[in-house]
């Protein structure tokens, strides 16, 4: 005898059921994580796009033009991080060419269904930049997230970009 364990038909059924369960659990988790990541990414990109539109309106506003540099940066930071956008401003500056820039982080959590549920926390860090004009043309670009953001609770599972 070789020492091999003989698998009888009665033993095959639980063995096959166990293998099938592991396969389904693994496949469900991957799909759930993908769904959760996609949902969270879509949410933070949508909030960043709303911030860009709001920043455009702020820089086009005649009242903003009456403010000093610090006031203009405050107005732009408020546009980027207001309650409905829930952004964390981690940098702001005025450039010599008259542009105003704010760096903002948007965090979001997505949930994925399926056989095994998943929750994924993502972070999107962008720079909003524009000048005071009737048509300010605010740009939004990816920027590296500040290390100080990782010192706060709610560290993300992954950092995402504006486009894949």
Protein Blocks (a to p, Z undefined) as FASTA:
>chain_A
ZZiacddfklmmmmmmmmmmmmmmmmmmmmmmmmmmmmmmmmmmmmmmmmmmmmmmmmmp
mklmmpcfklmmmmmmmmmmgmklopacfbdcddfkopacdddddddddddedjbdcddd
ddddddddddddfblopacddddddfklmmpghiafbdcdfbZZ
